[in-house]
Amino acid sequence: MKVYLDTVGCRLNQAEIEYYARQFHAAGHTLVADPQEADLAVVNTCAVTSAAAADSRKKIRHISRAGVDEIIATGCWSTLRPEDAARLPGVRRVVPNAEKDRLVPDLLQISEEVFDREMLERELIPGARLRTRAFIKVQDGCNNRCTFCITTVARGEGRSRTIAAVLEDIQAVLQPGEHGEEAAQEVVITGVHLGSWGQDLEPQTHLKELVTAILRETDVPRLRLSSLEPWDLDESFFSLWSDPRLCRHLHLPLQSGSAATLRRMARKTTPESFSRLLQQARAAIPDVAITTDIITGFPGETDEEFEETLEYVRAAQFAGGHVFTYSARSGTAAARMPNQVPYPVRKERNARLRAVLAESARAYQEKHLGQVLPVLWESATALGPEGWVLNGLTDSYIKVRAVAPQRLWNQITPVRLTGWFEEGMQGQLAL
């Protein structure tokens, strides 16, 4: 059977479809890059914003128009709106999040033990989902109750995978495949609430122990942590970065620089405690890139509260980040709050914040101009006689573009940063 996989949204969704790829491959099926070639498609949907939900529906319709008449919808949007998902063209099955880990064995009517008996080789997802980095799910669900977040409703309570299970997955992606698939050069560990990993295990433990075990038990060239809530970290956590394989990049969602707005969001942090955390991280990890998430136009956000956020973000000097225009999600507390901000105001605030983040991102990059940094090349496009156009990432998450005489896809090479292009920095190979 030929299978097409696609996803919308977060790194956790990406990690899940990568695991499906390995299972389908182990069961003897073939992944294809184009839905027109597929007998079956699996779409991992998202509901974090109304735009993400719309993108999920759009992907399913696109796949149906390509001729696939057996589509499985899973993920957050289809979990929250199963009847709507089932009505979309081509959808033959809706798999809720609570059952998605068994999606492949249930579909193929084989025991999960088939996949447990031996290490599942890495299977690269062809086409747009081709990745040099391997995303590994270590945790799912969330016990926080941020008032804007629908993901906690869709994903359920927090639950951690064991160290042994995580290590097995990582060891698998670090091995080349039998059909020439290259081993991953970077592993990204991810979860809905990654920093809560270990709190539900017996005995209770902390994410620091998982990271320590990965670095000790594997020869992973680069290890990256996905988004971490600030209240899960303390100064001792940053001692992990004594190992140079741990990427110097922290994504710490702030959401607002106003204490009043944070209280309405039910965030377990304050502007003051977040600032202390930034200082501790920067003191412990030289040249660390700290990125963030901000929501503009949260219910009740006054002009004064927004200006507080604007000044806070300007002072924090983040290396980049995402700005989300508040999107009311049915089923969340925030959707029922009074004083909803008019949509044009939300959008105007979004643009102002993005401009501030763009300035601080440029300032972070300027500090590295002329430096030689290792880059993992994520794409290589044939240029002609001149060679290849390469695009990749430093460990500090700077996007780099360079021209090379050879295809260096999935290799880490030293690069001198020489200037800028629209999405990041230009570089020259320093081999």
HELIX and SHEET records of a PDB file:
HELIX    1   1 ARG A   11  ALA A   26  1                                  16    
HELIX    2   2 PRO A   35  GLU A   37  5                                   3    
HELIX    3   3 SER A   50  ARG A   65  1                                  16    
HELIX    4   4 CYS A   76  LEU A   80  1                                   5    
HELIX    5   5 PRO A   82  ARG A   87  1                                   6    
HELIX    6   6 ASN A   97  ARG A  102  5                                   6    
HELIX    7   7 LEU A  103  LEU A  108  1                                   6    
HELIX    8   8 GLU A  113  ASP A  116  1                                   4    
HELIX    9   9 GLY A  127  ARG A  129  5                                   3    
HELIX   10  10 THR A  151  ARG A  155  1                                   5    
HELIX   11  11 ILE A  163  VAL A  173  1                                  11    
HELIX   12  12 LEU A  194  SER A  196  5                                   3    
HELIX   13  13 LEU A  207  GLU A  217  1                                  11    
HELIX   14  14 PRO A  230  ASP A  232  5                                   3    
HELIX   15  15 GLU A  235  SER A  242  5                                   8    
HELIX   16  16 ALA A  259  MET A  265  1                                   7    
HELIX   17  17 PRO A  271  ALA A  284  1                                  14    
HELIX   18  18 ASP A  303  ALA A  316  1                                  14    
HELIX   19  19 ALA A  334  ARG A  336  5                                   3    
HELIX   20  20 TYR A  343  GLU A  366  1                                  24    
SHEET    1   A 5 THR A  30  LEU A  31  0                                        
SHEET    2   A 5 LYS A   2  THR A   7  1                                        
SHEET    3   A 5 LEU A  40  THR A  45  1                                        
SHEET    4   A 5 ILE A  71  GLY A  75  1                                        
SHEET    5   A 5 VAL A  91  VAL A  95  1                                        
SHEET    1   B 3 ARG A 133  LYS A 137  0                                        
SHEET    2   B 3 GLU A 186  THR A 190  1                                        
SHEET    3   B 3 ARG A 222  LEU A 225  1                                        
SHEET    1   C 2 GLN A 139  ASP A 140  0                                        
SHEET    2   C 2 ARG A 159  SER A 160 -1                                        
SHEET    1   D 3 HIS A 249  HIS A 251  0                                        
SHEET    2   D 3 ALA A 289  THR A 296  1                                        
SHEET    3   D 3 GLY A 320  THR A 325  1                                        
SHEET    1   E 6 VAL A 372  GLY A 384  0                                        
SHEET    2   E 6 GLY A 387  THR A 394 -1                                        
SHEET    3   E 6 LYS A 399  ALA A 404 -1                                        
SHEET    4   E 6 GLY A 424  LEU A 429  1                                        
SHEET    5   E 6 ILE A 412  PHE A 421 -1                                        
SHEET    6   E 6 VAL A 372  GLY A 384 -1                                        
END                                                                             
